[in-house]
Amino acid sequence: MESCPAPAAAGEHRDPVLLMGLRAVARIAALAVLLPLAGCSAVEFYWQGLAGQVDLLARARPIPEVTRDTPDPALKAKLVRIREMRAFASRELSLPDNPSYTRYADVGRAYVVWNVFAAPELSLSPRQWCFPVAGCVAYRGYFSEADARAEAARLAAEGFDVHVGGVPAYSTLGYFDDPILSTFIRYRDAEVARLVFHELAHQVVYVKDDSSFNESFAVAVEEAGLARWQAAQAGGAEAAQFAADVVRMQRLRTEFRTMIRTARDRLAVLYATDLPDAEKRVQKAAIFADMRADHERIKAGWGGAVVFDRWFAGGANNAGIVSAGLYSDRVPQFAALLAAEGGDLPRFYARVKALAALPKAERDEALAAVGGSDAPAPIVASPRS
């Protein structure tokens, strides 16, 4: 077997055994066993992920402890609010009631990870990476932005379109107790609630080798959760601002999805033609120019759209289309499934789990048959037994 140099640990030095708890340490150790089974490049990648996860868990402290000790009143108020969101998620959305999102970690950077997406120059078929726990996914995540940019540069040198996107939160699927992070703690309440509901949804249903299914399901849950959280805030001091933020967010995302789908459909038709590659490149550039013009029009109508500016900065190309599609392609179908269950989330989860158990081709066919529209989720009271 190839001998690899020992990788350096990420982040500042701490004693993770003292800070994480035995269950998390046992799971870290179980993952570490996999490292010698891979080649050097894979070892380096897995090690940065392992070291990054250890560092993240080592930084996490119980929210009551942070609210007691912090001199920052804004942070304290936000953490109190998040505890309410977390309780609501389990009580009203039937999301897992566990220690996830009951601790807070300051990671000291803008994003917790950076995801790298890649696709061929004249194709929308994503580059896939396969992992022991998550299965095959259409991206590769790095705890260091420099490492992500280096991987993107390597893929670009091979001829791929690449997209690099900063990620404020991610789910370990319940494998670890995910904390609230400094990367999104200052977001508006609507965005924070969206992230918490989304990441907890991944613990309910996750299908190996089907990123689009997983992400679209989590988006459908977050949108339904936001609508119900908004209804629960009625009459509160900040209810009007929260409602306005939700409406703006939903409408912006709907316009963004439409823009991405339009470009993707045009690109798919183009790439399926027998045109010479040189002509395909010319028409591809025109399609992305049209998309940028649509983006500027949307921005002008809303007085700015920073999150979508970031998407364009990450790479408006085939890989960028792939990255956006993961979070939107099947949201209307999942929303239609929830509506068919009368808004009953436990029954909805059961139907989604049944779909998840099907072979991928059958799952895709069953989900496509559902139909659905891209309208924002309606405000529906949580069914209670």
C-alpha positions in Angstrom: 0.0 0.0 0.0 1.2 3.5 -0.8 2.7 5.3 2.1 1.3 8.8 2.7 2.7 11.7 4.8 0.8 12.5 8.0 -1.6 15.4 7.2 -1.6 18.5 9.4 -4.6 19.1 11.6 -6.9 22.0 10.7 -7.8 24.9 13.1 -6.3 25.9 16.4 -5.1 23.1 18.8 -7.7 22.0 21.3 -8.3 18.7 23.2 -11.3 17.4 21.4 -11.8 14.5 23.8 -12.5 16.9 26.6 -14.8 19.1 24.6 -16.9 16.8 22.4 -18.2 13.9 24.5 -17.6 10.2 24.1 -20.3 9.5 21.5 -18.9 12.0 19.0 -15.3 10.9 19.7 -16.3 7.2 19.0 -17.9 8.3 15.7 -14.8 10.3 14.7 -12.6 7.3 15.5 -14.9 5.0 13.4 -14.4 7.4 10.4 -10.7 7.6 11.0 -10.4 3.8 10.5 -11.4 4.4 6.8 -8.4 6.6 6.1 -5.7 3.9 5.5 -8.0 2.3 2.9 -7.6 5.2 0.5 -4.8 6.6 -1.7 -2.8 9.7 -0.7 -5.0 12.2 -2.4 -8.1 10.7 -0.9 -6.4 10.6 2.5 -5.7 14.3 2.3 -9.3 15.0 1.4 -10.8 12.8 4.1 -8.3 14.1 6.7 -9.2 17.7 6.1 -12.9 16.8 6.5 -12.2 14.8 9.7 -10.0 17.5 11.2 -12.5 20.2 10.3 -15.3 18.3 11.9 -13.3 17.7 15.1 -12.4 21.4 15.3 -16.1 22.3 14.7 -17.3 20.0 17.5 -14.6 21.2 19.8 -15.7 24.8 19.4 -19.4 24.0 20.3 -20.8 25.1 23.6 -24.4 24.6 25.0 -26.5 27.6 24.1 -27.6 28.3 27.7 -23.9 28.6 28.6 -23.1 31.0 25.8 -26.1 33.2 26.5 -25.0 33.3 30.2 -21.4 34.3 29.4 -21.6 36.4 26.2 -21.3 40.2 26.6 -23.0 40.6 23.2 -26.8 41.3 23.7 -27.5 40.8 20.0 -26.0 37.3 20.1 -27.8 36.5 23.3 -31.2 37.6 21.9 -30.6 35.6 18.7 -29.6 32.4 20.5 -32.8 32.7 22.7 -34.8 33.0 19.5 -33.1 30.0 17.9 -33.9 27.9 20.9 -37.6 28.7 20.3 -37.2 27.8 16.6 -35.5 24.5 17.6 -38.3 23.6 20.0 -40.9 24.5 17.3 -39.2 22.3 14.8 -39.7 19.2 16.8 -43.0 20.1 18.3 -44.8 21.5 15.2 -42.8 20.1 12.3 -42.1 16.6 13.7 -38.4 17.1 13.0 -35.9 15.1 15.2 -35.9 16.0 18.9 -32.2 15.5 19.6 -29.1 17.6 20.6 -28.6 19.0 17.1 -28.7 22.8 17.0 -28.7 23.1 20.8 -25.1 24.3 20.9 -23.3 27.2 19.4 -19.8 27.3 17.7 -17.9 30.4 16.5 -15.9 29.1 13.5 -14.1 32.4 12.9 -14.7 32.5 9.1 -17.4 33.6 6.7 -18.5 30.0 5.8 -18.2 26.6 7.5 -17.3 24.8 4.2 -16.9 25.6 0.5 -18.5 23.2 -2.0 -16.9 22.6 -5.4 -19.1 21.6 -8.3 -17.9 20.5 -11.7 -19.5 19.7 -15.1 -18.2 19.2 -18.6 -17.9 22.2 -20.8 -20.8 21.1 -23.0 -22.9 19.0 -20.7 -25.1 19.4 -17.6 -24.1 16.0 -16.3 -22.4 16.7 -12.9 -19.0 15.3 -11.9 -19.7 12.9 -9.0 -17.7 12.1 -5.9 -18.5 9.1 -3.7 -18.0 8.8 0.1 -18.5 6.1 2.6 -21.4 7.7 4.5 -23.0 10.2 2.2 -22.8 8.0 -1.0 -22.2 9.7 -4.3 -22.9 13.5 -4.5 -22.4 16.2 -7.1 -20.0 18.3 -5.0 -16.9 18.1 -2.8 -16.8 20.1 0.4 -13.7 21.7 2.0 -13.3 23.4 5.4 -10.6 25.6 3.8 -11.5 28.1 1.0 -8.0 27.8 -0.3 -8.3 24.1 -0.6 -11.6 24.4 -2.4 -10.2 27.0 -4.9 -7.2 24.7 -5.5 -9.5 21.8 -6.3 -11.6 24.0 -8.6 -8.4 25.2 -10.4 -7.3 21.6 -10.9 -10.7 20.6 -12.4 -10.8 23.7 -14.6 -7.4 22.8 -15.9 -8.9 19.4 -16.9 -11.6 21.3 -19.0 -14.5 21.3 -16.5 -16.8 24.2 -15.8 -16.4 24.8 -12.0 -18.5 26.5 -9.4 -17.4 27.2 -5.8 -20.0 28.1 -3.3 -19.6 29.1 0.4 -21.9 27.1 2.7 -23.1 28.6 6.0 -24.5 25.3 7.4 -24.5 21.6 6.7 -26.0 18.4 8.2 -24.0 15.3 9.3 -27.4 13.5 9.0 -27.6 12.9 12.8 -24.2 11.3 12.8 -23.0 14.1 15.0 -24.8 16.8 17.1 -24.6 19.7 14.6 -24.3 23.1 16.3 -25.6 26.5 15.4 -22.8 28.4 13.7 -21.4 31.9 13.7 -21.6 31.7 9.9 -25.4 32.3 9.9 -26.2 33.6 13.5 -26.4 37.2 12.3 -28.9 36.4 9.4 -32.4 37.6 9.7 -34.7 35.4 11.6 -36.4 34.1 8.5 -33.1 32.9 7.1 -32.0 31.3 10.4 -35.3 29.4 10.7 -35.0 28.3 7.1 -31.5 26.9 7.7 -32.4 25.1 10.9 -35.5 23.5 9.4 -33.6 22.5 6.3 -30.7 20.8 8.0 -33.0 18.9 10.4 -35.0 17.7 7.5 -31.9 15.9 6.2 -32.0 13.8 9.4 -35.5 12.6 8.5 -34.9 11.3 5.0 -31.6 11.0 3.1 -31.0 8.8 0.0 -27.5 7.9 -1.0 -26.5 8.9 -4.5 -29.5 11.3 -5.0 -28.5 14.9 -4.1 -31.4 16.4 -6.0 -34.0 14.3 -4.1 -32.4 15.1 -0.7 -32.0 18.8 -1.2 -35.4 19.4 -2.8 -37.1 17.5 0.0 -35.3 19.6 2.6 -36.2 22.8 0.8 -39.9 21.8 0.7 -39.7 21.1 4.5 -38.0 24.5 5.2 -40.6 26.4 3.1 -43.5 24.6 4.9 -41.8 25.2 8.2 -41.3 28.9 7.5 -44.9 29.3 6.7 -46.0 27.7 10.0 -43.4 29.5 12.0 -44.6 32.8 10.5 -48.2 31.9 11.4 -47.1 31.1 15.0 -45.5 34.6 15.3 -48.8 36.4 14.5 -49.2 39.3 16.9 -45.6 39.3 18.1 -43.5 42.5 18.1 -41.4 41.4 15.1 -44.2 39.5 13.3 -44.6 42.1 10.5 -40.9 42.2 9.7 -40.6 38.4 9.7 -43.6 38.1 7.4 -42.1 40.7 5.0 -38.7 38.9 5.0 -40.4 35.6 4.3 -42.4 37.0 1.4 -39.3 38.7 -0.1 -37.2 35.5 0.3 -39.9 33.3 -1.3 -40.5 35.5 -4.3 -36.8 36.1 -4.9 -36.2 32.3 -4.8 -39.1 31.7 -7.2 -37.7 34.2 -9.7 -34.2 32.7 -9.3 -35.5 29.1 -9.9 -37.4 30.3 -13.0 -34.2 32.0 -14.3 -32.1 28.8 -13.7 -34.7 26.5 -15.3 -35.0 28.6 -18.3 -31.3 28.6 -18.9 -30.9 24.9 -18.1 -33.7 24.0 -20.6 -32.1 26.0 -23.3 -28.7 24.6 -22.6 -30.0 21.0 -22.6 -31.6 21.5 -26.0 -28.3 23.1 -27.3 -26.1 20.3 -26.0 -28.3 17.6 -27.5 -27.9 19.1 -31.0 -25.4 18.0 -33.7 -23.9 21.5 -33.9 -20.1 21.8 -34.0 -18.6 22.4 -30.5 -17.4 25.8 -31.6 -21.0 26.9 -32.4 -22.3 25.3 -29.1 -19.8 27.4 -27.2 -21.0 30.6 -29.0 -24.7 29.8 -28.2 -23.8 28.7 -24.6 -22.2 32.1 -24.0 -25.3 33.9 -25.3 -27.6 31.8 -23.0 -25.5 32.8 -20.0 -25.4 36.4 -21.1 -29.2 36.3 -21.2 -29.3 34.9 -17.7 -27.1 37.6 -16.4 -29.4 40.2 -18.0 -32.4 38.5 -16.2 -30.5 38.6 -13.0 -29.9 42.3 -13.3 -33.6 42.9 -14.0 -34.6 40.9 -10.9 -32.1 42.8 -8.8 -33.4 46.1 -10.0 -37.0 45.1 -9.1 -36.0 44.1 -5.6 -33.3 46.7 -4.8 -30.5 44.1 -4.8 -30.2 40.4 -4.3 -26.9 39.7 -2.6 -27.3 35.9 -2.3 -27.7 35.5 -6.0 -24.8 37.9 -6.7 -22.7 35.4 -4.7 -24.0 32.5 -6.9 -22.9 34.4 -10.1 -19.5 35.1 -8.5 -19.1 31.4 -7.7 -19.3 30.5 -11.4 -22.3 31.1 -13.7 -21.7 28.1 -15.9 -22.8 24.5 -16.3 -21.5 23.6 -12.8 -23.4 26.6 -11.4 -26.6 25.4 -13.0 -26.0 21.9 -11.5 -25.5 23.5 -8.0 -28.7 25.5 -8.2 -30.7 22.6 -9.6 -30.0 20.4 -6.6 -32.0 22.8 -4.4 -34.9 23.4 -6.7 -35.6 20.8 -9.3 -38.1 18.8 -7.3 -39.4 21.2 -4.8 -42.8 21.6 -6.5 -43.3 17.8 -6.5 -42.5 17.5 -2.8 -44.8 20.5 -2.0 -47.6 18.7 -4.0 -47.0 15.6 -1.9 -47.4 17.5 1.3 -50.6 19.2 0.0 -51.9 15.7 -0.9 -51.5 14.7 2.7 -53.4 17.7 3.9 -50.3 19.3 5.4 -49.8 16.5 7.8 -46.0 16.4 8.0 -45.6 12.9 9.6 -47.7 11.4 6.8 -45.7 13.4 4.3 -42.4 12.1 5.7 -43.8 8.5 5.5 -44.6 9.0 1.8 -41.2 10.4 1.1 -39.5 7.5 3.0 -41.5 5.1 0.8 -40.3 6.9 -2.3 -36.7 6.8 -1.0 -36.9 3.0 -0.7 -37.6 2.6 -4.4 -34.9 2.1 -7.0 -33.8 5.5 -8.4 -35.5 5.1 -11.8 -38.9 4.2 -10.1 -38.4 7.0 -7.6 -37.8 9.5 -10.3 -40.8 8.3 -12.2 -43.1 8.4 -9.2 -42.0 11.9 -8.2 -42.4 13.2 -11.7 -46.0 11.9 -11.8 -46.9 14.1 -8.8 -46.8 17.4 -10.7 -46.9 20.5 -8.6 -46.3 24.2 -9.1 -43.5 26.5 -8.0 -45.6 28.8 -5.8 -44.4 29.5 -2.3 -45.8 27.1 0.4 -49.1 28.3 1.8 -49.5 29.0 5.5 -51.1 25.8 6.9 -51.7 25.2 10.6 -49.8 22.1 11.8 -52.3 19.2 12.1 -52.3 18.0 15.7 -53.7 14.7 16.9 
